[in-house]
Amino acid sequence: MILNFEDVVLKPQKCAVKSRSECDTTAKLGKNTFSVPVVAANMKSILTPEICRQFDEENWFYVYHRINGVQDVYNFVAYANVPLRFTEKPFNIVSISVGIKDEWVLFVESCKKFGQRIDYFTVDIAHSHTESILPILITIRNCYPDAYIICGNGCTKEWVQWIESLGLVDCIKVGIGVSKACRT
């Protein structure tokens, strides 16, 4: 299904409720329902492992960033599966972003080999309308067939149609403009 901006923009409508408490703010993403329909940017300055834990405990969706590289993301995945402190429990969901270079393909294979649970993958590159995303998407789907895969960034109708035709992605992350700076 192809959606246009008018289909997804949050436009105010005539209010039919008397109180916010009457509103359902949950959002379903894959097989999980989260408390709020808002996602924090997966950026180093926004999400730390501690913030991700807090989001997870509040049942808010998060995507741990890939900015510090493969080892940092692996450490986060390991921590989310087996906490460092006896007083903590494993995360309810494990959600990470990955890149498309060979090191990320090896990372996914290694996580699978060592039994690391990952529920959500976000393939996060500046412009994903490229054949170079295929190895990571195929690896994720093969290693984690039940994982929910988000792919971005893109902003054209042709990109959406191409991504959809691959049959490897569950959700897309749309950019609002093309530039060196991130504008998703």
N, C-alpha and C positions, 0 to 999 in steps of 0.2 A: 504494500500500500504506500503510495507516495503522498506526502503531506506538504502543503505550502505553508508559508509563514502565517497566513490567516487562520490555518487549522490548529496551530500550536500556541499562538500568542495568548497571553492571559489578559483578556479584555473584560473590563467591568460590565456586569449585566445588572438589570434591575434585581435588587436583593430580595430573596424569598425567605430569608431567615431573620430571626429577631436577635440572635446571639451567636457569637463565634463558637460557643460550646455545642451548637447544633451541627456544626460543619465537620465533615470527615476529611482530615488532612492526610490520611494514609496514601501511600503510593506503592503500587506493585511493580517490582522489577525482577523478572524471572520468577522463581518460585517463592520469593520472599516478599512480604509486605512491610514497608518501612513507615515510621511514624509521621514523617514529613516529606513533601515532594521537592525538597531543596537539597542540592549536592554542593558541598564545599569544593573549591578548586583544588585539584591535585597538584599543589605546588609546595615546595620545600618550606616556604615561609608561612604556610597555612596549616599543613598537616604533619604532625609528629606522631610517632607511635603512641604516645600518651593521649593525644587528641583523638586518634583513631579508636583507641580503647574506649574513651568516653562516648564517642559517637556510637560505637558498637553496643555499649551498655544501654544507651538511650534509644536503640533501634533506629538510628539514622544511617543512611547509606553514606559510604565514604570510598575514596579511591586513594590508596597510599601511592605517593609519587615515586618516580623512577630517577629522580634528578641526581642522587648520589651514587647511582650505578647498581650493577647486578648484585654485588655482595651486600649492600645495604638493604635491597629489596628481599634478598634471601634471608637476611637476619630478621627482617620484619615478619616474613612468612613463618619462620621458625618460632619467633616470639608469639605470634598470633595463635599458633597451634599448641605450643607448650610454653606457657608464661615463665618468666624468670623468677617470679616471687610465688611462694607457696600460697599466699592469700589471694592470688588472681586465678581466674579460670580461663580456659581457651576462649578465643573470640567466637561469637555466634556465626559470623561470616568472615571470610578472608577475601579482601578486595584490593587488587594491586594494578598498577599500570606497568606496561612493558614497552620496549622499543622494538625495532625490526632487525637490528644487526644480528649476526651469527651468535654473539654472546647471549642474546636473549632467547634464542632458540635452544641453546645449550642449557640455559637457566631453567626453562620450562621442563625440559627432559630430566634435568637433575632433580627438580622439585618432585616430579612424579616418581622417579627412581627411589627417592628417600621418603616417600609416603607423605609429603606435605599436602595438606588440603588447601585448595584455592577455589573459591566459589565464583569470583568475578574477576575477569581480566579486562583491562582497558588497553587496547593497542593505541598508543598515544603518540602521534607524530604530527608535524606541522601540516602536511598535505598528504592524505592517504589515498588519493586517486593515482595509485602506482602499483605495478606488478610486484614491487619489492616487499609489499606487506603479506604476500601469499605464504612464504615459508613460516612465519610466526603464526598466522591464522591456522594453517593446516596442522602445525605442531600442537597448538593449544587444543584444537578440536580432537586430534588423535590421542593426546595424553590426558585430557580432561573433557571427555565427551559430554558431561552433564554441566560443565561450567557455563556461565552466562558471559558472552563475549560482546564487548562494546568496542566500536572502532571509530576513530576520528583522527584527524579533523578533515572535514570536507564541507563544501558549501554549494555544490551545483547539482542540478537535477540528474545530470549524466553520472555523477559520482554515486548518488543514491541508487540509481538503477543498476550500476555496475556492482556495487557492494551487495545489493539484494540478490543479484544473479549468481553470486559466488556461493550462497547458501551456507556460509561459515559464520556469519555475524548475527547476533540477536538484537542489537541496538546500535544506532549510530550517534556520534557526537558531532554536532554541526558547528562550524566556525562562522562568525558573522562577517569576516573579511579576510582577504589574503594579504599577509604582510610578514615581516620577520618577527614582529611581536605577536605573542599569543592573544588572540581575540575570540576565544571560544566562550 
